[in-house]
Every structure is written in C-alpha cells, then in structure tokens.
Amino acid sequence: MIRVNLLPVELRPKEVKRFKLPPFVSPKGLLCFLISVVCVEILMVAHQLLFGEPRFQRLQAEYQTLSSPLKAVRDIKDKVSGAQEVNRELQRWMEPKISWTAFMNALVNGMEKGIWLTEIKFERRDYEAPEPPERARAASQGTNVNTAVAAAQKLATRMPAASGPAALEKRVVLVMRGRVAVEQDEAAVVSRFMQNLKAQPAIADMAEDFYLNEIRRDTEAAMPMFDFVVLAVIKRDKEKEFFNLS
C-alpha cells in the first residue's frame, strides 16, 4: 500500500543528522589519540607532584636566604643615589664658573702706583647714582678741584641716577675700599686704577659698571693720604656666582 505524506514540508519531522568521522580518520585511531592525551596529562601531573614541590621549596629557601642581602643591596643603592646627589651639589659649589685665583690676580695686575686696598667684599646695594664728584672732591684738601673732577668724570663710569624710591633696585656690588698716597690728582690716580681693572678680562667679564663712590682726605695722616671707595656693579648673570641671594 502506498502512503503519501500530505503535511507541508515545514511541518514534516526532520531526520536527525548523525556525526560522521572524516573518511581519513578511523574510530580506532581517534581512540588511541584520546588515550595518549590522557596519559600525557597524567604524566605532567605526576611530574609536578614528584619534582615540582621540592623545587618550589628549594627556591623558597633560596629566596629567604637572599632576602636579607637583597634588602642590603637596595639600601646601598639608595645610599649611593643620595651620595651622588650630594656630590653633584658639592661639585656645583666647589667648582664655580668663576676662578677666584684669576679674580685676585686681576686685582693685583690692575693696581696703580700709590694705591693699596684695605677691604674687598660683595654686598647688595641700591642701584642709584653715586655721590657727585664735586662733593667727593670738595671733601678733600690740597688738590685742584677742577682737575680731579674732570678726571673722575672722564675716567669713571657713572651709574644712572634714580628718579625716586621706585627707581631703586637691589644689585650685587663689588666694594673695594683702599688708600692712595699722592701729592695731588688723587682722583685721577684712582680713576686710572679703575681703568686698569676694566682692562682685566677676569673682571670685565663679571662687572658691567665701575664708579668712584667716595674719596676723602685723611686729615690725621702725616703725609698726603686719601681714603676711597670704588664700586663695581656685577652683571646679573654673574650675581649668584659671587653672592648668595637666598
């Protein structure tokens, strides 16, 4: 008897597809492969249990043995780093860009006959005009005023005059106090001394302005003697090398 399924295709029961091995794989070969994988896993676990634990314990013992030296090494590295930083600071302070030997030699080479210095120092001062040469010269005695004033005006560089408190500024100044023993034209002798200093490269490199701040006669001296103060304004980029502004 012939049976005809009149149900639509989408309602008909579908056949379950069964997994089929590729034609080049046999069931026996697949079984052998799975057994091999299981054996390898068993061997790895056995090796870990037999040899892994002792090795781990040995490494742990070595770490405990080396932990103290390792801590000491880290401490030494920290101390070395701190010492290197201190050394860099010391080098910065002990090896400045300027040479004090060259500076002192320049002072000696710039000396004028009849002059000697009694004090040399660096200090901060207001940047303002020095005492007018007429007043400084008038305080002295026994010398032609016009000659000394003319020499001072010609040879000594003047600071710009301040127009009030707002025009003042703090600058590092090299203060040179000294004495000059001459019969006359003491201001001209001091001015030649200033010119000599300007001609010295070590001083010209650090100072941007020289001026005669004061010159007065020592009335108690047995011979003609004048006290003077020469100021040299230090260049801004050289200030920290000569004077601690902190």
Backbone as a ProteinNet text record, in pm:
[ID]
protein_1_A
[PRIMARY]
MIRVNLLPVELRPKEVKRFKLPPFVSPKGLLCFLISVVCVEILMVAHQLLFGEPRFQRLQAEYQTLSSPLKAVRDIKDKVSGAQEVNRELQRWMEPKISWTAFMNALVNGMEKGIWLTEIKFERRDYEAPEPPERARAASQGTNVNTAVAAAQKLATRMPAASGPAALEKRVVLVMRGRVAVEQDEAAVVSRFMQNLKAQPAIADMAEDFYLNEIRRDTEAAMPMFDFVVLAVIKRDKEKEFFNLS
[TERTIARY]
84.4	0	89.3	56.5	135.1	83.4	181.5	143.9	197.9	113.7	150.1	143	251.8	257.4	205.9	88.8	25.3	62.2	147.1	186.2	281	270.6	366.6	509.3	600.9	741.8	790.9	746	794.4	740	631.9	572.6	615.3	680.8	723.4	837.8	844.9	954.9	1086.1	1189	1317.7	1404.8	1483.5	1574.9	1694.7	1733.2	1847.8	1975.9	2061.5	2187.4	2286.7	2347.9	2446.4	2586.3	2671.7	2810.2	2884.6	2956.5	3034.3	3179.4	3265.2	3407.2	3451	3550.7	3603.9	3652.6	3654.5	3693.4	3836	3924.8	4064.2	4091	3985.9	4000.6	3920.1	3991	3922.2	3885.1	3780.8	3743.3	3853	3924.9	4032.1	4146.5	4178.6	4285.4	4247.7	4118.8	4073.1	4079.8	4045.5	4050.9	4194.4	4285.8	4427.2	4478.2	4434.4	4476.9	4427.1	4301.3	4246.1	4316.3	4347.8	4419.4	4558.1	4623.7	4756.7	4751.3	4649.3	4635.4	4615.3	4531.8	4506.7	4634.1	4712.2	4836.9	4936.7	4944.6	5035.8	4995.5	4866.4	4819.8	4852.5	4836.2	4866.4	5015.5	5098.9	5243.4	5282.7	5222.7	5254	5215	5097.9	5055.2	5146.9	5186.6	5275.8	5412.6	5463.3	5593	5586.7	5474.9	5459	5453.8	5385.8	5374.9	5506.8	5581.6	5704.6	5822.2	5833	5951	5921.4	5796.7	5764.4	5769.7	5716.6	5713.4	5852.8	5942.9	6079.6	6148.2	6127.5	6190.7	6135.4	6003.4	5942.4	5996.8	6010.5	6064	6209.2	6287.6	6426.5	6435.5	6349.7	6350.1	6303.7	6207.6	6160.1	6269.8	6345	6454.4	6563.3	6593	6693.5	6648.5	6518.1	6466	6478.2	6444.3	6457.4	6602.7	6693.6	6835.7	6886.5	6836	6884.5	6806.1	6694.6	6611.6	6686.5	6763.3	6838.7	6948.1	7031.1	7128.5	7063.3	6948.8	6880.4	6835	6785.8	6745.4	6865.9	6978.9	7101.8	7146.1	7133.9	7171.4	7082.4	6951.9	6860.5	6895.6	6928.8	6968.6	7096.3	7191	7316	7288.8	7199.4	7164.3	7103.3	7016	6956.7	7063.8	7158.5	7264.6	7355.3	7383.3	7466.8	7398.3	7266.9	7193	7197	7178.9	7187.8	7326.7	7430.2	7567.8	7599	7547.4	7569.5	7504.1	7386	7319.4	7399.3	7449.6	7532.7	7660	7718.6	7841	7816.8	7701.6	7669.1	7655	7593.1	7580	7716.8	7802.3	7935.7	8016.6	8005.7	8077	8028	7896.4	7840.8	7893.9	7913.6	7962.8	8115	8183.1	8328.8	8394.9	8321.2	8376.7	8289	8288.1	8205.8	8261.3	8180.6	8222.7	8336.3	8344.3	8449.7	8572.4	8684.9	8809.3	8852.6	8849.8	8888.9	9036.3	9116.5	9257.5	9272.9	9197.1	9203.7	9152	9048.2	8992.6	9095	9161.9	9260.2	9382.5	9420.7	9532.2	9497.9	9370.8	9329.4	9336	9298.9	9310.7	9456.2	9543.8	9685.9	9739.5	9704.2	9753.7	9696.4	9579.8	9518.2	9560.2	9649.7	9691.7	9768	9746.5	9815	9915.4	10024.6	10127	10069	10095.5	10046.7	9914.2	9857	9725.5	9741.5	9669.4	9655.5	9513.9	9464.4	9327.4	9327.1	9227.3	9212.9	9094.6	9000.8	8884	8825.7	8789	8720.1	8603.4	8484	8367.8	8258.8	8166.8	8047.9	7927.4	7841	7721.9	7610.6	7489.7	7374.3	7354.4	7336.2	7315.8	7205.9	7150.2	7054.7	7126.4	7065	7121.8	7081	7173.4	7143.4	7271.6	7256.4	7371.6	7465.9	7598.5	7694.3	7698.2	7772	7789	7854.4	7803.4	7861.1	8009.7	8089.2	8234.3	8269.6	8187	8216.5	8215.5	8115.4	8106.5	8219.9	8250.2	8357.2	8490.4	8514.4	8642.3	8651.2	8537.2	8537.6	8570.9	8544.1	8575.7	8725.3	8800.7	8946.4	9008.2	9137.2	9205.9	9340.5	9387.8	9522.1	9536.5	9425.6	9433.3	9342.7	9379	9298.4	9165.5	9052.2	8920	8882.1	8903.2	8862.1	8936.3	9065	9142.2	9090	9064.5	9016.1	8877.6	8787.8	8652	8653.5	8735.9	8742.7	8793.4	8895.9	8948.9	8845.9	8775.1	8673.8	8560.8	8516	8407.9	8449.9	8575.7	8623.4	8650	8705.7	8753.6	8659.9	8574.3	8486.9	8348.2	8297.7	8163.7	8062.1	7961.8	7862	7741.8	7682.6	7554.9	7444.6	7338.4	7226.7	7157.9	7120.2	7058.2	6919.5	6882.2	6747.9	6652.4	6532	6432.8	6340.8	6367.9	6284.4	6297.5	6228.7	6238.1	6200	6104.2	6060.6	6169.1	6266.4	6371.7	6487.2	6489.4	6597.1	6574.5	6684.7	6677.7	6801.3	6786.7	6897.7	6987.5	7117.5	7216.1	7334.5	7400.2	7522.2	7638.1	7712.5	7818.7	7948.6	8056.6	8189.6	8239.7	8261.6	8306.2	8456.5	8531.1	8676.7	8714	8753.2	8799.7	8952.6	9007.4	9152.1	9203.6	9335.1	9400.2	9494.8	9512.7	9603.7	9693.9	9822.9	9921	9983.8	9933.6	9986.5	9983.3	10065.3	10067.6	9948.2	9905.8	9793.9	9730.9	9615.1	9539.6	9508.8	9464.8	9432.6	9314.8	9217.5	9102.8	9145.4	9241.6	9290.5	9364	9437.9	9508.3	9408.2	9303.6	9200.6	9128.4	9105	9038.4	9123.9	9255.3	9343.6	9339	9328.3	9312.8	9185.6	9076.2	8950.6	8963.9	9032.3	9054	9137.7	9238.4	9319	9233.9	9141.3	9054.2	8963.5	8911.2	8825.5	8900.6	9031.1	9110.7	9143.5	9115.5	9143.4	9025.9	9049.1	8937.5	8857	8925.1	8853.1	8753.5	8785.9	8696.2	8595.8	8639.9	8547.6	8436.8	8465.5	8364.3	8257	8285.9	8190	8120.9	8185	8131.2	8087.6	7979.1	7928.2	7942.8	7982	7991	8084	8169.1	8258.1	8231.7	8239.3	8231.8	8297.3	8346	8410.6	8302.1	8281.6	8173.5	8212.7	8340.9	8382.8	8534.2	8580.8	8723.8	8739	8809.6	8822.9	8966.9	9010.2	9145.9	9150	9254.2	9278.2	9356	9285.2	9347.5	9443.3	9437.2	9524	9653	9663.4	9784.2	9900.2	10019.8	10138.3	10177.2	10131.4	10160.7	10030.1	10030	9904.9	9847.5	9729.4	9667.2	9517.2	9461.8	9319.1	9258.2	9141.3	9062.9	8958.8	8940.4	8843.7	8763.6	8649.7	8563.2	8526.1	8562.2	8526.3	8425.4	8318.4	8213.6	8208.3	8188	8171.2	8041	7950.1	7820.7	7838.5	7800.2	7816.4	7704.3	7740.6	7640.5	7537.4	7415	7305.7	7329.5	7384.5	7404.9	7522.9	7595.9	7709	7682.2	7566.8	7542.9	7550.9	7484.8	7479.5	7615.3	7707.2	7840.1	7924.4	7890.2	7969.9	7898.5	7767.2	7693.1	7571.3	7549.6	7433.8	7312.7	7216	7099.4	6983.1	6998.6	6887.3	6865
-117.3	0	124.1	215.4	338.4	443.6	503.6	609	741.5	839.1	973	1068.2	1137.6	1235.3	1367.2	1403.8	1526.4	1648.7	1634.9	1750.6	1840.1	1968.4	2059	2022.8	2070.2	2036.4	2089.5	2212.7	2270.9	2201.5	2125	2054.5	1909	1862	1723.5	1703.3	1593.5	1565	1551.8	1620.4	1620.3	1507.5	1456.8	1349.4	1407.7	1343.7	1386.9	1345.1	1447.3	1417.8	1361.8	1254.8	1193.3	1237.7	1251.3	1291.1	1178.3	1214	1115.9	1158.4	1064.2	1091.9	1115.2	1197.5	1213.8	1080.2	1067.1	937	896.3	999.9	965.6	937.9	944.7	917.5	792.6	704	581.2	590.2	526.5	528	474.6	377.6	320.1	419.8	494.2	594.1	708.6	751.2	858.9	815.5	693.2	641.8	639.8	599	597.6	739.5	835.3	974.1	1027	999.6	1045.7	980.7	852.4	784	844	881.6	942.7	1077.6	1156.9	1287.3	1269.1	1174.3	1149.9	1103.8	1021.3	973.7	1088	1176	1289.2	1377.3	1404.4	1484.9	1417.9	1287	1214.7	1225.1	1210	1220.5	1359.7	1466.4	1602.1	1624.6	1575.1	1590.3	1514.2	1395.5	1316.1	1383.1	1440.1	1508.4	1630.2	1701.1	1818.8	1777.9	1669.8	1625	1571.7	1503	1440.1	1537.6	1627.7	1713.6	1862.7	1903.8	2046.2	2097.7	2019.8	2063.6	2079.1	1983.7	2004.4	2125.7	2141.3	2256.7	2387.1	2391.5	2511.8	2539.7	2434.8	2452.6	2501	2447.6	2490.6	2638.1	2679.6	2820.4	2911.1	2864.6	2943.5	2959.5	2851.9	2860.1	2955.9	2950.3	3041	3186.1	3210	3347	3398.5	3311.5	3354.3	3380.5	3300.6	3320.9	3450.7	3484.1	3602.2	3728.8	3716.5	3834.7	3939.6	3895.5	3990.9	4061.1	3986.1	4055.8	4146.4	4102.8	4186.9	4317.6	4312.3	4434.6	4525.2	4462.6	4541.4	4606.6	4532.8	4588.9	4707.3	4694.8	4806.7	4927.6	4901.5	5012.9	5080.3	4999	5054.8	5138.1	5089.3	5165.6	5300.3	5300.4	5427	5521.3	5465.7	5550	5603	5518.1	5562.9	5673.9	5658.8	5763.8	5895	5887.6	6008.9	6069.1	5982.1	6032.7	6098.7	6044	6104.8	6242.7	6255.7	6385.3	6486.7	6443.3	6532.8	6570.3	6473.7	6500.5	6602.3	6590.3	6688.8	6828.1	6838.1	6968.4	7023.9	6935.7	6980.7	7026.8	6952.4	6992.7	7127.6	7149.5	7277	7392.5	7370.1	7477.8	7488	7374.4	7375.2	7409.8	7392.7	7423.6	7528.2	7650.5	7754.4	7792.5	7865.9	7907.2	8009.5	8080.5	8181	8118.7	8182.4	8139.8	8249.3	8217.2	8317.8	8353.2	8258.1	8288.3	8391.5	8370	8466.1	8603.1	8603.1	8729.8	8806.1	8737.4	8804.7	8848.4	8765	8805.3	8931.3	8939.9	9058.6	9183.2	9170	9283.8	9327.7	9229.6	9262.7	9330.1	9275.2	9332.2	9471.3	9500.9	9630.7	9739.5	9708.6	9807	9923.8	10039.5	10161.4	10201.6	10264	10304.9	10402.3	10377.6	10462.9	10418.4	10308.1	10260.9	10125.4	10104.4	9970.9	9956.5	9834.6	9806.4	9759.5	9805.4	9765.8	9672	9667.5	9581.2	9549.9	9422.4	9376.7	9290.1	9322.1	9242.7	9258.1	9161.6	9167.6	9189.9	9279.9	9307.4	9357.3	9355.8	9406.7	9553.2	9632.6	9776	9825.2	9939.9	10003.9	10054.8	10033.1	10078.8	10225.2	10314.6	10456.7	10532.3	10660.3	10742.6	10757.9	10753.7	10775.1	10920.8	10948.1	11085.7	11166.6	11284.9	11364.4	11387.4	11384.7	11404.2	11537.8	11641.4	11771.2	11764.2	11689.8	11678.4	11593.8	11483.1	11396.1	11468.8	11546.2	11615.1	11732.8	11800.1	11915.5	11874.6	11745.8	11699.8	11684.7	11670.5	11659.7	11798.2	11802.5	11930.3	11922.6	12038.5	12047.1	12003.2	11986.6	11941.8	12028.2	12051.5	12130.5	12059.9	12125.1	12062.3	12036.8	12130.2	12114.1	11999.3	11983.2	11875.1	11738.8	11723.5	11594.3	11562.9	11662	11639.9	11601.3	11670	11638.9	11497.2	11458.5	11323.1	11218.7	11244.2	11147.8	11136.3	11248.3	11245	11178	11191.1	11134.7	10985.5	10940	10803.5	10711.3	10765.5	10680.7	10676.6	10556.5	10539.5	10561.6	10644	10677.2	10586.5	10552.9	10482.1	10579.2	10533.6	10622.7	10668.8	10793.6	10849.6	10793.1	10771.7	10723.4	10840.5	10821.8	10928.2	10920.8	10833.9	10821.4	10682.6	10652	10519.6	10408.2	10433.1	10328.3	10292.3	10385.1	10360.2	10281.3	10260.1	10186.7	10037.4	9963.6	9818.7	9761.7	9644.7	9580.2	9513.1	9544.7	9482.9	9435.6	9333.9	9286.4	9374.1	9424.8	9521.7	9473.4	9485.6	9461.2	9591.4	9590.1	9707.9	9696.3	9795.7	9798.7	9926.4	9911.4	10024.6	10025.1	10141.2	10148.8	10287.2	10303.7	10431.7	10464.1	10592.4	10638.8	10745.8	10730.3	10824.9	10900	11019.1	11103.8	11249.1	11331.3	11473.4	11546.5	11504.7	11572	11476.3	11521.4	11444.3	11302.5	11293.3	11161.3	11096.1	11179.3	11123.7	11065.2	11130	11077.9	10945.9	10933.7	10808	10694.9	10723.3	10621.6	10586.5	10686.4	10660.3	10573	10593.7	10505.5	10363.6	10351.7	10219.4	10150.9	10227.8	10172.5	10130.5	10212.4	10177.8	10050.4	10036.9	9915	9791.7	9804.5	9691.7	9657.1	9757.8	9732.6	9658.7	9681.8	9618.1	9472.4	9426.9	9287.9	9199.4	9097.7	9014.3	8947.7	8900.6	8830.6	8922.3	9051.8	9146.4	9204.5	9231.4	9284.1	9184.4	9055.5	8953.7	8949.3	8998.9	8989.1	9121.5	9233.5	9364.6	9441.5	9516.9	9594.9	9745.9	9786.1	9929.3	9953.1	10053.9	10095.7	10243.1	10278.9	10421.1	10449.1	10571.7	10617.2	10666.4	10592.1	10623.3	10730.9	10730.8	10825.3	10840	10961.2	10983.9	11101.6	11078.9	11180.4	11182.8	11299.8	11316.5	11273.6	11202.7	11165.1	11279.6	11361.9	11481	11448.1	11325.8	11289	11222.6	11192.9	11127.2	11225.7	11172.1	11257.3	11300.5	11226.2	11258.1	11264.9	11323.8	11330.5	11190.5	11166.2	11033.9	11051.3	10971	10979.3	10839.6	10833.3	10710.1	10713.8	10601.8	10598.8	10468.8	10472.7	10355	10345.8	10235.6	10209.4	10095.7	10115.5	10014.7	9962.9	9832.7	9769.6	9690.5	9722.7	9653.9	9521.6	9412.8	9279.7	9254.8	9190.7	9156.5	9063.2	9074.3	8996.7	8845.6	8802.4	8658.8	8606	8695	8653.1	8670.4	8724.2	8758.5	8638.9	8527.1	8411.5	8345.8	8371.9	8312.4	8385.1	8511.2	8590.3	8620.4	8605.1	8649	8560.3	8509.9	8425.9	8515.3	8506.5	8594.9	8531.5	8406.5	8339.3	8398.7
0	0	0	-79.4	-93.8	3.5	82.4	175.3	125.1	133.9	86.4	205.4	232.6	342	289	336	287.9	371.2	480.1	561	482.7	506.6	439.6	478.9	402.4	426.1	560.1	593.8	718.7	841.3	827.4	941.1	947.6	847.8	847	946.7	1018.3	1109.3	1032.6	1089.7	1022.2	1075.4	988.8	1027	1102.5	1213.2	1293.2	1222.2	1202.3	1135	1235.3	1205.3	1292.7	1253.8	1363.2	1340.2	1270.8	1174.4	1099	1096.4	1121.8	1116.3	973.1	956.7	820.6	767.3	639.1	581.3	613.2	645.2	671.4	818.6	905.5	1048.7	1080.7	1147.2	1186.6	1333.3	1378.4	1520.2	1609.6	1562.5	1641.7	1661.7	1554.4	1564.7	1658.3	1650.1	1738.7	1884.5	1911.2	2047.3	2098.7	2014.3	2054.9	2084.4	2005.2	2026.9	2160.9	2193.5	2320.3	2438	2425.9	2533.6	2552.8	2441.2	2450.2	2522.8	2491.8	2558.3	2706.7	2744.7	2886.4	2956.5	2890.2	2950.3	2969.9	2871.3	2884.5	3001.7	3017.5	3129.7	3262.6	3267.2	3391	3423.4	3319.9	3342.2	3390.3	3333.8	3376.3	3521.4	3560.3	3699	3793	3751.9	3835.7	3849.7	3739.7	3746.4	3839.6	3830.8	3917.1	4063.7	4091.4	4230	4282.7	4195.8	4240.9	4247.5	4147.8	4138.4	4160.1	4138.8	4149.9	4292.2	4384.5	4523.7	4583.1	4565.7	4617.8	4554.1	4425.1	4359.4	4414.4	4435.5	4492.2	4631.2	4711.7	4846.6	4841.3	4745.3	4733.6	4694.4	4598.3	4557.8	4671.2	4746.6	4859.7	4964.7	4989.4	5085.6	5035.4	4903.6	4847.7	4858.7	4835.5	4845.6	4988.8	5085.7	5224.9	5261.7	5202.9	5230.7	5170.2	5048.5	4977.2	5009.1	5078.9	5104.4	5186.2	5285.7	5366.2	5284.7	5207	5121.5	5017.8	4964	4865.7	4928.4	5050.3	5119.8	5143.1	5179.2	5199.9	5069.4	4958.2	4827.5	4793.2	4818.2	4791.4	4877.6	5004.8	5092.2	5041	4994.2	4941.2	4817	4730.6	4610.2	4647.7	4749.9	4793.3	4847.9	4925.8	4980.1	4869.4	4770.4	4657.9	4581.2	4561	4491.2	4568.6	4701.9	4782.9	4781.7	4785.1	4782.6	4649.3	4540.6	4409.4	4401.4	4460.4	4461	4541.9	4659	4739.9	4665.7	4595.7	4520.5	4410.1	4343.5	4239.3	4298	4416.6	4480.2	4520.2	4574.8	4613.9	4492.8	4382.7	4262.3	4212.7	4226.7	4179.8	4263.1	4394.4	4479.4	4481.4	4466.7	4474.1	4340.6	4232	4101.2	4032.4	4083.4	4020	3884	3808.8	3676.4	3682.7	3794.7	3806.5	3870.3	3853	3915.8	4012.6	4141.8	4239.8	4225.6	4183.1	4161	4049.6	3939.6	3828.7	3872.4	3958.7	4006.3	4090.6	4182.5	4267	4185.6	4089.3	4002.7	3923.9	3880	3805.5	3893.4	4020.8	4112.1	4128.2	4141.2	4157.5	4031.1	3915.3	3789.2	3761.5	3820.6	3796.9	3893.5	3985.6	4084.7	4019.6	4077.6	4033.4	4141.1	4100.9	4195.5	4297.7	4423.2	4530.6	4588.2	4536.3	4582.8	4648.8	4757.3	4813.7	4868.2	4864.5	4907.5	5052.4	5125.5	5265.9	5288.5	5193.2	5209.6	5072.1	5054.8	4932.5	4977.1	4929.7	4966.7	4861.3	4861.4	4777	4867.5	4826.9	4905.7	4813.7	4868.5	4794	4828.1	4722.6	4742.4	4649.9	4687.8	4598.6	4474.8	4361.6	4234.4	4215.9	4248.9	4240.3	4205.2	4180.4	4141.3	4258.9	4234.9	4343.4	4384.7	4486.6	4531.1	4419.5	4387.5	4277.9	4299.7	4193.5	4209.1	4273.7	4250.3	4309.7	4461.4	4518	4663.3	4718.7	4649.1	4697.4	4694.5	4588.8	4577.1	4673.5	4696	4786.1	4928.7	4962.9	5098.4	5119.3	5011.2	5023.4	5023.8	5054.5	5064.4	4993.8	4949.3	4895.8	4753.1	4676.3	4538.2	4453.3	4331.7	4240	4216.3	4253.7	4244	4099.7	4014.1	3874.8	3807	3836.2	3775.1	3818.3	3948.9	3998.5	3946.1	3943.5	3894.6	3747.8	3669.5	3526.4	3503.9	3581.1	3566.3	3606.5	3716.1	3760.9	3660.5	3605.5	3508.5	3379.5	3343.5	3217.6	3228.3	3342.6	3352.7	3428.6	3515.1	3596.9	3535.1	3511.6	3457.6	3567.3	3538.8	3640.1	3629	3742.1	3742.3	3704.4	3637.5	3607.9	3734.2	3738	3857.8	3877.4	4002.2	4033.2	4041.4	3990.6	3990.4	4111.3	4204.8	4323.9	4380.2	4490.4	4551.7	4456.1	4364.3	4272.7	4173.9	4152.2	4054.4	4113	4245.8	4308.5	4291.6	4281.7	4276.5	4341.7	4399.3	4466.4	4362.6	4369.3	4282.1	4364.7	4317	4382.1	4336.4	4433.1	4404.5	4468.5	4393.2	4447.4	4509.4	4640.2	4713.9	4737.8	4689.5	4708.4	4782.2	4907.5	4988.6	4987.8	4976.7	4973.1	5008.6	4997.3	5027.5	4913.1	4891	4788.2	4848.8	4828.5	4882.9	4766.6	4739.3	4631.8	4679.3	4615	4648.2	4589.1	4469.8	4403.3	4301.3	4248.4	4148.3	4197.2	4323.3	4376.3	4304	4261.1	4189.2	4055.3	3989.9	3862	3882	3991.9	4019.6	4043	4120.2	4145.2	4016.1	3931.7	3804.2	3713.2	3713.9	3637.5	3691.9	3822.9	3884.7	3834.7	3824.9	3774.5	3628.4	3550	3409.6	3398.1	3483.9	3482.6	3512.5	3607.6	3640.4	3522.8	3455.5	3339.4	3229.6	3222.3	3116.8	3147.9	3270.7	3307.6	3263.4	3178.4	3128.7	3239.5	3346	3452.9	3523.3	3533	3599.7	3500.6	3379	3278	3247.3	3263.3	3236.7	3343.7	3464.1	3573.7	3605.5	3575.7	3613.9	3489.7	3503.1	3391.3	3414	3534.8	3562.9	3680.6	3670.4	3778.6	3808.2	3932.6	3963.8	4098.7	4108.9	4231.6	4326.1	4432.3	4525.1	4626	4664.9	4769.2	4766.1	4790.9	4810.7	4908	5016.8	5122.2	5172	5208.8	5262.1	5408.1	5442.8	5582	5647.1	5722	5780.6	5894.2	5948.4	6058.8	6012.5	5883.5	5833	5828.2	5847	5846.5	5706.1	5605	5466.1	5389.2	5269.7	5192	5170.3	5226	5220.3	5198.4	5109	5076.8	5086.8	5147.3	5152.9	5040.8	4972.2	4862.2	4866.2	4798.5	4782.4	4634.6	4571.6	4432	4430.5	4356.7	4344.4	4201.6	4188.2	4057.1	4060.3	3970.3	3964.5	3891	3956.7	3898.1	3796.4	3686.5	3585.7	3645.7	3595.5	3654.3	3642.5	3529.7	3512.2	3592.6	3660.7	3743	3892	3927.7	4068	4160.4	4122.6	4212.1	4227.3	4136.5	4148.1	4253.6	4281.6	4374.1	4505	4506.5	4624.7	4641.1	4761.7	4791.1	4814	4720.9	4729.4	4803.7	4848.3	4914.8	5054.2
[MASK]
++++++++++++++++++++++++++++++++++++++++++++++++++++++++++++++++++++++++++++++++++++++++++++++++++++++++++++++++++++++++++++++++++++++++++++++++++++++++++++++++++++++++++++++++++++++++++++++++++++++++++++++++++++++++++++++++++++++++++++++++++++++

